[in-house]
């Protein structure tokens, strides 16, 4: 007798794997956390295998889960292609989304995936730059929607979330213990002055180990445990972690994650993309 996999449960499984947690996946899927959890449980029971390792601090895939994920992506792609080709009239055109590179993860890849799935004929272009440059591009009409990190929110903007800056280093690193404290920032990063001012306020000496226009250079320096930096809570790269310094480093200010939608971009497609971005950072 043929057995069928529940595609809804499979979509929830992929969303959890992509977003790293049930809560964030539920937001993207417009479901409750309990509904997503039940779908995952039902999928595991139907296959007779454990897909998620729930013993770690964060949800991780078991080896069986890793294997299923490959098949699941292919099945969902084919499922969505069938519906798109046979039923969807879709939209045509292009929309430009600007996001600072340091808050692209983990929200934006899922936003792009969901939007493209809903509108395969619509081209979405991601622009990653500094907040100041994104706002200038927005004023020139080069971006339809931008996400920014700012102390406040400008005219026409919407606050998506307010998050604290945290000190970030390599996993298990010790660079934060050195004095003077070695810092690594991009040249135009607005977080740099906030970090320096906070250190000055508590008389902690510091040196700039790296000031670069390349985010990869900064990330490599920190990953090598040669310096530390700051990031919005939860937005650091996977191979970096918030530093558990026990008060040895000063607290940092909070920043807004804001969104701006151009007046000319108002419409069902732009509104849907804005809603996905809002969910991603909520």
ChimeraX attribute file (.defattr): number of C-alpha atoms within 10 A of each C-alpha:
attribute: neighborCount
match mode: 1-to-1
recipient: residues
	/A:1	3
	/A:2	3
	/A:3	7
	/A:4	8
	/A:5	12
	/A:6	12
	/A:7	15
	/A:8	13
	/A:9	20
	/A:10	22
	/A:11	20
	/A:12	24
	/A:13	28
	/A:14	20
	/A:15	22
	/A:16	25
	/A:17	19
	/A:18	17
	/A:19	21
	/A:20	16
	/A:21	16
	/A:22	21
	/A:23	16
	/A:24	22
	/A:25	26
	/A:26	21
	/A:27	18
	/A:28	23
	/A:29	17
	/A:30	12
	/A:31	13
	/A:32	14
	/A:33	17
	/A:34	12
	/A:35	14
	/A:36	24
	/A:37	18
	/A:38	14
	/A:39	20
	/A:40	24
	/A:41	16
	/A:42	15
	/A:43	22
	/A:44	17
	/A:45	12
	/A:46	13
	/A:47	12
	/A:48	9
	/A:49	12
	/A:50	17
	/A:51	23
	/A:52	21
	/A:53	14
	/A:54	12
	/A:55	8
	/A:56	8
	/A:57	7
	/A:58	9
	/A:59	16
	/A:60	18
	/A:61	19
	/A:62	15
	/A:63	13
	/A:64	12
	/A:65	20
	/A:66	15
	/A:67	12
	/A:68	16
	/A:69	19
	/A:70	11
	/A:71	12
	/A:72	19
	/A:73	14
	/A:74	11
	/A:75	16
	/A:76	17
	/A:77	12
	/A:78	12
	/A:79	12
	/A:80	14
	/A:81	15
	/A:82	12
	/A:83	10
	/A:84	17
	/A:85	11
	/A:86	8
	/A:87	9
	/A:88	14
	/A:89	10
	/A:90	13
	/A:91	14
	/A:92	12
	/A:93	9
	/A:94	12
	/A:95	18
	/A:96	18
	/A:97	24
	/A:98	27
	/A:99	21
	/A:100	19
	/A:101	14
	/A:102	18
	/A:103	22
	/A:104	17
	/A:105	16
	/A:106	20
	/A:107	21
	/A:108	19
	/A:109	14
	/A:110	20
	/A:111	20
	/A:112	18
	/A:113	13
	/A:114	17
	/A:115	19
	/A:116	15
	/A:117	16
	/A:118	17
	/A:119	18
	/A:120	19
	/A:121	16
	/A:122	17
	/A:123	15
	/A:124	17
	/A:125	14
	/A:126	17
	/A:127	17
	/A:128	18
	/A:129	17
	/A:130	19
	/A:131	21
	/A:132	16
	/A:133	14
	/A:134	23
	/A:135	20
	/A:136	12
	/A:137	17
	/A:138	20
	/A:139	12
	/A:140	9
	/A:141	15
	/A:142	17
	/A:143	23
	/A:144	23
	/A:145	27
	/A:146	26
	/A:147	28
	/A:148	25
	/A:149	25
	/A:150	18
	/A:151	14
	/A:152	13
	/A:153	17
	/A:154	12
	/A:155	6
	/A:156	10
	/A:157	17
	/A:158	16
	/A:159	20
	/A:160	18
	/A:161	14
	/A:162	19
	/A:163	17
	/A:164	16
	/A:165	22
	/A:166	25
	/A:167	23
	/A:168	24
	/A:169	30
	/A:170	26
	/A:171	16
	/A:172	12
	/A:173	19
	/A:174	15
	/A:175	19
	/A:176	24
	/A:177	14
	/A:178	12
	/A:179	11
	/A:180	12
	/A:181	19
	/A:182	21
	/A:183	24
	/A:184	24
	/A:185	28
	/A:186	20
	/A:187	14
	/A:188	16
	/A:189	18
	/A:190	16
	/A:191	20
	/A:192	18
	/A:193	12
	/A:194	15
	/A:195	22
	/A:196	16
	/A:197	13
	/A:198	16
	/A:199	18
	/A:200	13
	/A:201	10
	/A:202	10
	/A:203	10
	/A:204	15
	/A:205	13
	/A:206	15
	/A:207	13
	/A:208	15
	/A:209	17
	/A:210	19
	/A:211	17
	/A:212	15
	/A:213	13
	/A:214	11
	/A:215	17
	/A:216	11
	/A:217	16
	/A:218	22
	/A:219	23
	/A:220	14
	/A:221	21
	/A:222	27
	/A:223	20
	/A:224	14
	/A:225	19
	/A:226	21
	/A:227	29
	/A:228	31
	/A:229	26
	/A:230	22
	/A:231	20
	/A:232	24
	/A:233	18
	/A:234	16
	/A:235	20
	/A:236	23
	/A:237	18
	/A:238	11
	/A:239	11
	/A:240	19
	/A:241	21
	/A:242	22
	/A:243	21
	/A:244	14
	/A:245	12
	/A:246	7
	/A:247	7
	/A:248	10
	/A:249	18
	/A:250	19
	/A:251	14
	/A:252	18
	/A:253	15
	/A:254	16
	/A:255	20
	/A:256	19
	/A:257	23
	/A:258	22
	/A:259	23
	/A:260	22
	/A:261	21
	/A:262	17
	/A:263	11
	/A:264	9
	/A:265	16
	/A:266	14
	/A:267	9
	/A:268	10
	/A:269	20
	/A:270	19
	/A:271	14
	/A:272	14
	/A:273	21
	/A:274	22
	/A:275	13
	/A:276	23
	/A:277	24
	/A:278	21
	/A:279	19
	/A:280	21
	/A:281	19
	/A:282	15
